[in-house]
């Protein structure tokens, strides 16, 4: 997993370098290039020891680290269907939650909102080197930027999948974490991207299989 995620970061960084000659390099990234897929798991777990699974029939909606509701919109339903298919393709059997499945799968939509104040003087002053004063006929000059401030607000969305051990829950008196997958970036909640979300997460998780 670490090698694949590391490669993704390198590719994204290289892409940003190629467009760094512009003022806003991230504006030139496609939606797909902004998305990051992160997976993690308990390396001591033998996933072949599990055989059945169940996926929660609703999605947790988390805003600024607080659970606000359980929901199931059209996107959620489509994603859960794709998720079930991917896990079945790894050899696991889908059962109802009342049938004591070995694995429990939870899906969450995560939203974080940030706001603050930025000094545009500092911003433009730090980056005036993007333009050469000599180009305009004033060699030796620096750029001057008047002092003014602006308020910004950023909304970030993510899609999380978490896998827990139900098979040993009774003996351990706990739901042990086994695996998680996280999708962040633009277009996360676009239905057309669902198949790629699921494929990428499981391509990074080859250890999830029954044999």
C-alpha positions in Angstrom: 0.0 0.0 0.0 2.7 2.5 0.9 4.5 2.1 -2.4 1.3 2.7 -4.4 0.2 5.7 -2.4 3.8 7.1 -2.6 3.7 6.8 -6.3 0.4 8.7 -6.5 1.9 11.6 -4.6 5.0 11.7 -6.8 2.8 11.8 -10.0 0.7 14.6 -8.5 3.8 16.6 -7.5 5.4 16.1 -10.9 2.2 17.4 -12.6 2.2 20.5 -10.4 5.8 21.2 -11.3 5.0 21.1 -15.0 2.4 23.8 -14.6 4.2 25.8 -11.9 5.0 28.6 -14.2 1.4 29.8 -13.9 0.0 31.8 -10.9 -2.5 29.1 -9.9 -1.1 25.7 -10.9 -3.8 23.7 -9.3 -6.4 25.3 -11.6 -4.8 23.4 -14.5 -5.3 20.0 -12.9 -8.1 17.8 -14.1 -10.6 16.5 -11.5 -9.0 13.1 -11.8 -5.5 14.5 -11.1 -6.8 16.2 -7.9 -8.1 13.0 -6.4 -6.0 11.0 -3.9 -6.7 7.4 -2.9 -5.4 6.3 0.4 -5.6 2.8 1.9 -4.4 1.4 5.2 -4.7 -1.9 7.0 -3.5 -4.0 10.0 -0.5 -5.8 8.6 -0.9 -8.6 11.2 -4.3 -9.6 9.8 -4.8 -12.7 7.6 -7.7 -11.7 5.4 -8.1 -15.3 4.2 -9.4 -16.1 7.7 -12.7 -14.3 6.9 -15.4 -15.6 4.6 -18.6 -13.5 4.9 -19.3 -9.8 5.0 -22.1 -7.3 5.2 -22.2 -3.6 4.3 -24.2 -1.1 6.4 -27.4 -0.1 4.6 -26.9 3.6 5.3 -24.0 6.0 5.1 -22.7 8.1 7.9 -22.5 11.8 7.1 -19.7 13.5 9.1 -19.3 17.3 9.1 -16.3 18.9 10.9 -15.6 15.7 12.8 -19.2 15.3 14.0 -21.7 12.7 12.9 -24.8 14.7 11.8 -27.0 12.0 10.3 -27.3 8.6 8.5 -28.3 8.9 4.9 -28.7 6.9 1.7 -29.0 9.0 -1.5 -28.6 7.8 -5.1 -24.8 8.1 -5.0 -24.6 6.2 -1.7 -26.7 3.3 -3.0 -24.6 3.1 -6.2 -21.4 3.2 -4.3 -22.5 0.5 -1.9 -23.5 -1.8 -4.8 -20.1 -1.4 -6.5 -18.4 -2.0 -3.2 -20.3 -5.2 -2.6 -19.4 -6.5 -6.1 -15.7 -5.7 -5.6 -15.6 -7.6 -2.3 -17.5 -10.6 -3.7 -14.9 -10.7 -6.5 -12.3 -11.2 -3.9 -14.0 -14.4 -2.8 -16.1 -13.2 0.1 -19.8 -14.0 0.5 -22.4 -11.3 1.0 -24.8 -12.0 3.9 -27.4 -10.0 5.8 -26.1 -8.4 9.0 -28.4 -10.7 11.0 -26.5 -13.7 9.8 -23.4 -13.0 11.8 -21.0 -11.9 9.0 -17.2 -12.1 9.6 -16.6 -8.6 8.3 -18.5 -5.4 8.8 -18.2 -2.6 6.2 -19.1 1.0 7.0 -19.2 3.9 4.5 -19.0 7.6 5.4 -19.3 10.9 3.6 -16.9 13.4 5.2 -17.2 17.2 4.9 -14.9 19.7 6.4 -15.3 23.5 6.1 -12.4 25.9 6.7 -12.5 29.7 6.8 -10.0 32.5 7.6 -8.5 35.8 6.6 -5.7 36.1 4.0 -3.4 39.1 3.4 -3.3 39.6 -0.4 -0.3 41.9 0.1 1.7 39.0 1.5 0.5 36.6 -1.1 1.3 38.7 -4.1 4.5 40.1 -2.5 5.9 36.7 -2.0 5.2 35.7 -5.6 6.1 38.8 -7.6 8.9 36.8 -9.1 6.5 35.2 -11.5 6.7 38.4 -13.6 9.9 40.1 -14.7 9.8 43.9 -14.3 12.3 44.1 -17.1 9.7 42.8 -19.5 7.7 46.1 -18.9 10.7 48.3 -19.4 11.5 48.9 -15.7 14.7 46.9 -14.8 15.7 47.0 -11.2 12.2 47.7 -10.0 10.1 45.5 -7.6 6.4 45.2 -7.7 4.2 47.1 -5.2 1.0 45.7 -3.8 -1.4 47.7 -1.7 -2.5 46.3 1.6 -5.9 44.6 1.7 -7.4 41.5 3.1 -9.9 38.9 2.0 -12.0 36.2 3.7 -11.8 32.7 2.3 -13.9 29.6 2.8 -13.0 26.1 1.7 -15.2 23.1 1.6 -13.5 19.7 1.4 -15.3 16.4 0.8 -14.1 12.8 1.3 -15.4 9.3 1.0 -14.4 6.7 3.6 -14.7 2.9 3.7 -13.9 1.1 6.9 -13.7 -2.7 7.5 -14.0 -4.2 11.0 -13.7 -7.7 12.4 -17.0 -9.2 13.6 -15.8 -12.7 13.7 -13.7 -12.2 16.8 -15.7 -9.4 18.3 -17.4 -11.5 21.0 -14.2 -13.0 22.4 -12.3 -9.6 22.3 -15.3 -7.5 23.3 -14.3 -5.0 20.6 -14.8 -4.3 16.9 -11.2 -4.4 15.6 -10.2 -2.2 12.7 -8.9 -4.2 9.7 -8.8 -1.9 6.7 -9.8 1.5 5.5 -9.9 3.4 2.2 -10.2 7.1 1.7 -11.0 9.1 -1.5 -10.3 12.9 -1.5 -10.3 15.6 -4.1 -12.6 17.0 -6.7 -15.5 15.0 -8.2 -15.5 12.5 -5.3 -19.3 12.4 -5.2 -19.8 12.2 -9.0 -21.6 8.9 -9.8 -19.6 8.4 -13.0 -16.4 8.1 -10.8 -17.7 5.4 -8.5 -16.3 2.4 -10.4 -12.9 4.0 -10.5 -13.0 4.8 -6.8 -13.7 1.2 -5.9 -11.3 -0.2 -8.4 -8.4 2.0 -7.3 -9.0 1.3 -3.6 -9.0 -2.5 -4.1 -6.1 -2.4 -6.6 -4.1 -0.9 -3.7 -5.3 -3.6 -1.4 -4.3 -6.9 -3.1 -4.1 -8.6 0.4 -7.9 -8.5 0.7 -8.8 -12.0 -0.6 -10.0 -15.3 0.7 -7.0 -17.3 -0.5 
